[in-house]
Amino acid sequence: MAEESNEERNVNLDLLDEVREEARIKVEALKRKVEYRCNSKLRPWQFQVVDLVMRKAHPYQLENKLFPKWTGQFRVTEALENEAYKLENLEGGVIPRTWNATYLKFYFS
């Protein structure tokens, strides 16, 4: 009985590297699948000049959790590189800084 358990333990130890390698392959496949599904849902925003957009509100603009998370109606005046945009409000007042596309979304009227 003791010889059988020792032999079985030795067989399990021999197979341990193979089990670890199989587990590593499964984990890597799962990571790639999750990454693919996450990236497939991302849509890069590309705005054109004169598009109407809304910008994400700053935390100091939110008085409580019921306030809108997006503010204003703005017009894109210039598209810079790296998805940066210059904006103006609808009255023609220039917004002093640039905004990244992650903080903008289309405004549909």
QUIKAHU-V20347 format. One record per residue. N is the residue number from 0. RES is the residue in one letter. SS is DSSP state (A for helix, B for strand, O for the rest). D_FIRST is the distance of its C-alpha to the first C-alpha in Angstrom with 1 decimal. Layout:
BEGIN
{{N,RES,SS,D_FIRST} {N,RES,SS,D_FIRST}}
END
This chain:
BEGIN
{{0,M,O,0.0} {1,A,A,3.8} {2,E,A,5.4} {3,E,A,5.2} {4,S,A,6.4} {5,N,A,8.7} {6,E,A,9.9} {7,E,A,10.7} {8,R,A,12.4} {9,N,A,14.3} {10,V,A,15.5} {11,N,A,16.6} {12,L,A,18.4} {13,D,A,20.1} {14,L,A,21.3} {15,L,A,22.5} {16,D,A,25.9} {17,E,A,26.5} {18,V,A,25.8} {19,R,A,28.2} {20,E,A,30.8} {21,E,A,30.7} {22,A,A,31.1} {23,R,A,34.0} {24,I,A,35.7} {25,K,A,35.5} {26,V,A,37.0} {27,E,A,39.7} {28,A,A,40.5} {29,L,A,40.8} {30,K,A,43.1} {31,R,A,45.3} {32,K,A,45.5} {33,V,A,46.5} {34,E,A,49.0} {35,Y,A,50.6} {36,R,A,51.0} {37,C,A,52.5} {38,N,A,54.9} {39,S,A,55.9} {40,K,O,57.4} {41,L,O,59.4} {42,R,O,63.1} {43,P,O,65.1} {44,W,O,68.4} {45,Q,O,71.4} {46,F,O,74.7} {47,Q,O,78.1} {48,V,O,81.3} {49,V,O,83.0} {50,D,O,79.8} {51,L,B,79.6} {52,V,B,76.5} {53,M,B,75.2} {54,R,B,73.5} {55,K,B,70.7} {56,A,O,72.0} {57,H,O,71.5} {58,P,A,69.6} {59,Y,A,72.9} {60,Q,A,74.6} {61,L,O,72.2} {62,E,O,73.5} {63,N,O,70.7} {64,K,O,67.9} {65,L,O,70.3} {66,F,O,72.5} {67,P,O,72.3} {68,K,O,69.8} {69,W,B,72.2} {70,T,B,75.8} {71,G,B,79.1} {72,Q,B,80.4} {73,F,B,80.7} {74,R,B,81.9} {75,V,B,80.3} {76,T,B,83.0} {77,E,B,81.1} {78,A,B,77.8} {79,L,O,76.5} {80,E,O,73.6} {81,N,O,69.9} {82,E,O,70.6} {83,A,B,73.1} {84,Y,B,76.1} {85,K,B,79.4} {86,L,B,80.6} {87,E,B,83.8} {88,N,B,84.5} {89,L,O,86.6} {90,E,O,89.8} {91,G,O,89.4} {92,G,O,88.2} {93,V,B,85.8} {94,I,B,82.4} {95,P,B,82.2} {96,R,B,78.7} {97,T,B,76.5} {98,W,B,73.6} {99,N,B,70.4} {100,A,A,69.5} {101,T,A,66.4} {102,Y,A,68.9} {103,L,B,71.2} {104,K,B,71.1} {105,F,B,73.7} {106,Y,O,76.3} {107,F,O,77.2} {108,S,O,80.5}}
END
